[in-house]
Amino acid sequence: MTQKLILRALSGETLPTPPVWMMRQAGRYLPEYRATRAQAGDFLSLCYNPELAAEVTLQPIRRYGFDAAILFADILLLPQALGRKLWFETGEGPRMETTTTAAELAALRPAEAVHDTLNPVYETLRILSRELPRETTLIGFAGAPWTVATYMIAGRGTKDQGPAHALKAADRATFAALIDKITEATILYLSAQIQAGAEVVKLFDSWAGSLKGQDFTDFAVKPTARIIAALKRRHPGIPVIAFPREAGQGYVGFARATGADCVALDNSVSADWAAEHVQKDGCVQGNLAPHHMVTGGQALVDETRAIVKAFSHGPHIFNLGHGITPEADPENVKRMIDTVRGG
Ligand code: CP3
């Protein structure tokens, strides 16, 4: 059997046409997603309902034939499994009980206990490994420790990750211990996802761009490297995609420093620059700006072609630079895929 295209790119092969998938490809821009979410009741109930979570994961595969399906879940399910309350405010985003003191950290559930509540996620993966077309790669994921910590410390999303930086400055020992705790739990969580059928895992470090210098090394590079080393010991050959979003110069050497098989690029870096400085170390993924999925037109086609061309001399997986937004037009997604595949 010929290997799946995404796995070939991740093993370093330069393909004539890059495989393609999209962050948040199961999402509110799709009417069928909105219908299933309404059936589930709310977003978290959808995440914990294996049949419906598998259904929404499959919807964009049926509609567009993407080369990968990403597990439908959320990075905040892990801190919830560690014992912190999580809820979503309509129109505003996630809210969680904060974790900022040594006592609150000590009160978190042990890392091994995450499986108690995350079993439905593993079941979603088992369903997907049975139901996906044979050419489609199944991707599991987790948040990287720094990004998960920013939500645990602030209790919500923040523009500048201020509360997490403040705790790091005031009590570096507690902050570092929180990062360690998330790191350990993430290893167990991703390992269980792989056992349940994930063929690739991705670490989302959405707020990596706000770490600089030694902090970037200590809290973006090192925890990612530790997770990847542990996963590779337990599951030799499992490819890992790392997404240190808005890392800028930090992208250079990130794959070598962490052991990642692929670095996902946000759209703040130019494809030509990244081809020269990042792709030289291996596979890259990205990096079309999500706004093109809203605005479409010739600019979408031109920019898609320019990215494909810039990365055509090395291993590349086509993707957006961040998640597709609810305002996107499903027709533009089709146009993007047709353009990548040579239309
Ligand atoms: O890519 C995928 O489709 C896989 C599923 C997935 C979701 N969230 C579903 C989701 C993945 C990989 C994530 C990751 C995630 N979640 C990140 C890292 C990536 C990034 O976007 O930076 C973060 C920071 C979160 C936390 C989170 N979840 C926020 C801040 C929000 C609110 C913002 C929003 O878009 O509404 C969510 C909700 C969320 N996660 C939705 C989806 C489809 C929207 C929920 C809905 O249907 O209302």
Residues whose N, C-alpha, C, O or C-beta is under 5 A from the ligand:
A	BS01	CP3	M22 M23 R24 Q25 A26 G27 F43 I70 L71 F72 A73 D74 I75 G93 P94 F141 G157 F204 S206 G323
